[in-house]
Amino acid sequence: MTRLSIRQRRVVLTCSGAGIAIGTLLLSAALTNWFRYPLSMEGTFVLTPVLVVVSAGVVLHVLAFRTSGRNRVVFYGALVSGALAAATAVVTSQEALGVSLPPLRADDIDRNDDQVIRTVDGMLVTYHLELHNPFSRAAGVYIVGTAGRQPFKVRVPISHIDAYGDALKPSDWILLSPTSDTNIFLASVTVDPSHSYQFVIDVAKGVVISHGGAKTSR
């Protein structure tokens, strides 16, 4: 301890405390997709033990800072608390999520499996439905696929999805039906179990031509 001046000890404690705060914030962001979703049960299992360790670390940092690091046990305990919090995050993430740490992603995209149909002239069309950031304000629903060799992506006007379940089969979420026009399809979107949405889409232009609104399913 004699090798570090009081000012140096405080700098070390400040950096350590800032690191713990930033790490905790990033972990919370990763578990909630940048705070767009509420914390899941798995996320709670990961974050709660980390917050317990971090709380103890905060107390040790405050005590060490007030005593300018003169108490070696408190000083080193404060520094070790950051490593302990990181180790706790890794262990709980592995147990709850199957990964060492949850990834930091800007987007959360869920989708069903591909389906394949043919147009009236025999062109092969592969498609699926993508939910971008479901339940958030930035939510978007897209019909994505390829018509022949041409990829397409059509955003459909579904403003909010109250709930959705796994697609046990791809048609649980969406079903495309060909028309007499090679590029025009009827789309029935049923990803929300409480509503059924009907659209007419142009895959060549990537637009919705018309929609019949939502029908409530009881």
HELIX and SHEET records of a PDB file:
HELIX    1   1 ILE A    6  LEU A   31  1                                  26    
HELIX    2   2 MET A   41  ARG A   66  1                                  26    
HELIX    3   3 ARG A   72  LEU A   97  1                                  26    
HELIX    4   4 PRO A  170  ASP A  172  5                                   3    
SHEET    1   A 3 ILE A 109  ARG A 111  0                                        
SHEET    2   A 3 LEU A 124  HIS A 132 -1                                        
SHEET    3   A 3 GLN A 115  ARG A 118 -1                                        
SHEET    1   B 4 ILE A 109  ARG A 111  0                                        
SHEET    2   B 4 LEU A 124  HIS A 132 -1                                        
SHEET    3   B 4 GLY A 140  ALA A 147 -1                                        
SHEET    4   B 4 GLN A 150  VAL A 156 -1                                        
SHEET    1   C 4 ILE A 174  PRO A 178  0                                        
SHEET    2   C 4 ILE A 184  VAL A 189 -1                                        
SHEET    3   C 4 HIS A 195  ASP A 202 -1                                        
SHEET    4   C 4 VAL A 207  THR A 216 -1                                        
END                                                                             
